[in-house]
Amino acid sequence: AQSVTQPDIHITVSEGASLELRCNYSYGATPYLFWYVQSPGQGLQLLLKYFSGDTLVQGIKGFEAEFKRSQSSFNLRKPSVHWSDAAEYFCAVGHSGGGADGLTFGKGTHLIIQP
Amino acid sequence: DARVTQTPRHKVTEMGQEVTMRCQPILGHNTVFWYRQTMMQGLELLAYFRNRAPLDDSGMPKDRFSAEMPDATLATLKIQPSEPRDSAVYFCASGPSDFPTGIQYFGAGTRLSVL
């Protein structure tokens, strides 16, 4: 069965600093990978996705992620964070390859932005 | 701006009472998912439908939970009888028919508290 590990429960970053959130997955075939963001009291919003092709994918709000098959990783990055980026971030892998049969989520990383 | 609508947003009830949560998927989406979010377990897939037919409800406690899609614009999740351990945020998500990419769009959730 597929699984997702987000090793960092909390991360604190100063405003304007760079950010990297870690995600490791376990899946037997080529995975479909997603990053979602959840603001307090809100639903999840898709930041970006990887299906195939270029291993560096661009998303909304200036985020990017890199798929590394050899490391089973899909880390999320942003060169300069803004206070509005404070939220919970979830990495997910699609069931049976894609996401059409549901997603398995990591436990999330809570991002705190220091002024 | 198309979005998934969930009602109610908040529900407080007493143990043993029936709870019904409703979801209006994005028009034209043929797949609907129910997820539950708790501090301990994170986000878990409970059940999902495609073209209104239930495909997998293995994530749901069968004795008290039931999910239905009476029509293409309404999905329901019922708990009867409710228990304190059911306290969680329940998310509905919908997705278009382009298997296997399966991008999902989430509602804002129903926060359930069972006393």
Interface residues (C-beta under 8 A of the other chain):
Chain A: Y32 F34 Y36 G41 Q42 G43 L44 Q45 L46 K49 F51 F90 G94 H95 S96 G97 G98 G99 A100 D101 G102 L103 T104 F105 G106 K107 G108
Chain B: V4 T31 F33 G42 L43 L45 Y48 R50 L55 D56 F91 A93 G95 D98 F99 P100 T101 G102 I103 Q104 Y105 F106 G107 A108 G109
